[in-house]
Amino acid sequence: MSVALSETKAVPVASPDRPSIVDAGPAARSPFVRLAELLSDIAPAKPALSLAVGEPQHAMPDFVGAVLAANLPGFGRYPAGKGLPSFRKAAADWMARRYALPRPLDPEREVLVLNGSREGLFAAAILARRLASPAKQKAPLVLLPNPFYAAYGAGAEAAGCESVPLPLPASGSWLPDLEALTPALLEATVAIYLASPANPQGTIAPRDYLARLVALARAHQVMVFSDECYSEIWLGDEPPTGILEVAGPDYANVVAFNSLSKRSSLPGLRCGLCAGDATFMEAFAEFRNVAAPQVPEPVQHVGIAALADEAHVIASRDLYKAKFDLADRLLAGRFGYSRPDGGFFLWLDVSAVGGGEAAAVRLWQREGIRTVPGGYLCRSDAAGRNPGVNYLRVALVHDLATTEDALTRLVAGLS
Ligand SMILES: Cc1ncc(COP(=O)(O)O)c(C=O)c1O
């Protein structure tokens, strides 16, 4: 089956009097724009199949159309920035069912609707800087995992903060090294982003890791923004711990972000949520009232219905598990493959074929398979080392048959 590509083509080149965002620093550049540039002159030899974008193609819940239809009059109203009280209650109730929270969230003060988690993750850095102490204003830092979701870096840039990728530990783990969080670094930091399960490497942060991160951040008045949008796509026996579970009863300094994009295979719905620190959330709500995209009421009603239903989430998770069973079979012993803890990406070591860019070009040219060079998802460290340069990200977002075809072509293309 051939799937239409959804990456944008490269934007027009800058002229001397109109600098292009393409020439801006890495924080402002989309990996997909870079990918479009890389592959723009290459014609694939076979029908195109994109495994580049993390856009779930699983069946969406069957009630979406009916709920939208029942709530059409809501399109005739500007939605309130904070979201419908009923959406915020549904989100708080879902979090209470899903996580062992120290206490229930207050939907009025501690929960907001988002137009997908991306815009919330982006805007949160701006608020973190605004709320930081005068001592942190001079040269504020935002710390990123590496690899990282591009919106974190863009948010840091918009906030006027320097974004600093955290190093990975020598152990080979793909979780940022907490040993790097020295008091001096934290004293200059306004926010730390973390994704668990992580995109792309699928690593799930253990409970004690999250607890230590929160303790370190709190001791230096740093906000922790925990990106949990892959929280329902886990492959082991236990669901991932959420950061609010270890944040104590006041949730101070911590905000969790989630979304229906991955959980409910509704990336185009644009419905997400964030929850946590009431002081932050109050200021965030006020800022968002003038600056953030609202979420249409009918969309929030779909969100309420989706959050109340687990059957479609379990079916979708089972399909991801079946696809990783396939990967276990087809990729065993190749490209450093190991089954991830969660998420829906393969993170393959393609150093044997010249690294991520060379592998992406080769796969596109020979097999029509579109993937993302790992280096596009990472930042180089101070020594110029990019931890993703030898890796390739492959999104397992299609049905089982398409995935089998794709993985067979991938093995052929890289061999
Ligand atoms: C790590 C991560 N965070 C956040 C998002 C944003 O998703 P959404 O805005 O659809 O909730 C994505 C989307 O691919 C992602 O991979």
The ligand as a Gaussian input file, in Angstrom:
#p B3LYP/6-31G(d) Opt

LIG

0 1
 C        7.495000      13.640000      21.882000
 C        6.301000      14.341000      21.338000
 N        5.718000      15.282000      22.085000
 C        4.648000      15.962000      21.649000
 C        4.119000      15.727000      20.399000
 C        2.963000      16.566000      19.949000
 O        1.833000      15.851000      19.720000
 P        0.403000      16.530000      19.737000
 O        0.577000      18.000000      19.607000
 O       -0.307000      15.943000      18.590000
 O       -0.205000      16.174000      21.069000
 C        4.681000      14.752000      19.581000
 C        4.144000      14.511000      18.239000
 O        4.664000      13.803000      17.415000
 C        5.807000      14.028000      20.058000
 O        6.401000      13.082000      19.349000

